[in-house]
Amino acid sequence: MKIVQQYELGSAEVLQVEEVAIPTIGEQEVLIKGYYSSINFADIKTRTGAKGKPVFPFTIGLDLVGEVVESTSVNFKVGQKVMAFPKNGSYRQYAVASEQLTFLLPDDIDLKQVAAMPTVMILSYMLLTQIAQVKETDTIVVHSASGGVGSSLIQLAKIVGVKQIIGTVGSVQKANFVEALGADAVYTYADFVEGVKEQTNGKGANVIFDSVAGEVTSRSMNCLANYGTLVQFGNSSGKPGTFSTNDVHNSCRNVKGFSLGTTRKEDPSRLKPVVKVILSYIEKGMLHVPIERVFALKDIQQAHRLMESRKHQGKILIQLNDDI
């Protein structure tokens, strides 16, 4: 089978497509023939070493959609279509996954749509409903609103009935895309503080979702309402976000953090009910994940360069096998 491996940290050019043996499975595991894998910003951080020093060689990638070809789990049979968070990366034609991190798919569901959703939609739904516990009367701010998680947060916020959704983007050229997703207003990182205050009559937002960190975090505290919540779940800027204790105690505001990666490792049982909800939204046509482009596995370097350019609008997928 073909697999993408890297032997050093660095730019997209370190990603190499190689031939290796198909892996074997252990107890309560499934072997999946991969159809599609999504590219997430976490993949870029792992590839470059921003998330620590790995053991070489290694394969990146968080999620995939495919078909069960072997199983030691009573819950999955050969031939079933599944979504999974596999072991040892997803940029591979065949992958092994634990039954706890494998989810059965409905027969007629759009597989590309599902492939675009595992990380971004599950994370977004948990952020909205479990971490921030948004209410219909809330005004929320979604940073990096044109990205995978940002666009998912906006759509899900519309579905659960959030009153006012404000998106932020790095470039005004992305504003139309974010508005089409359902945002009521869109600002750049340079002017969002003033924009949020204007939209809320000076009160500020009830919830701000921050995956950027750096200066965006500290500026977010300047437009967060009293009793509001800042949800921090990433640092795509590469810089830590900072705030003072004075920013929270007098105003009764709070800061919450969340990691889907940590949850997959330490409490995977939390994912199954969320996946069920997301799949039902896709089946009913209530949710559509924008897909920028589908690349062949051999073009993985090109796909990563597009991801890093930040010129994409929606998810980038990798087709893992040619005969699907």
Secondary structure, 3 states (H helix, E strand, C coil): CEEEEECCCCCHHHCEEEECCCCCCCCCEEEEEEEEEEECHHHHHHHHCCCCCCCCCECCCCCEEEEEEEECCCCCCCCCEEEECCCCCCCECEEEEEHHHEEECCCCCCHHHHHCCHHHHHHHHHHHHHHCCCCCCCEEEECCCCCHHHHHHHHHHHHCCCCEEEEEECCHHHHHHHHHHCCCEEEECCCHHHHHHHHCCCCCEEEEEECCCCHHHHHHHHHEEEEEEEEECCCCCCCCCCCCHHHCCCCCCEEEECCHHHHHHHCHHHHHHHHHHHHHHHHCCCCCCCEEEEEEHHHHHHHHHHHHHCCCCCEEEEECCCCC
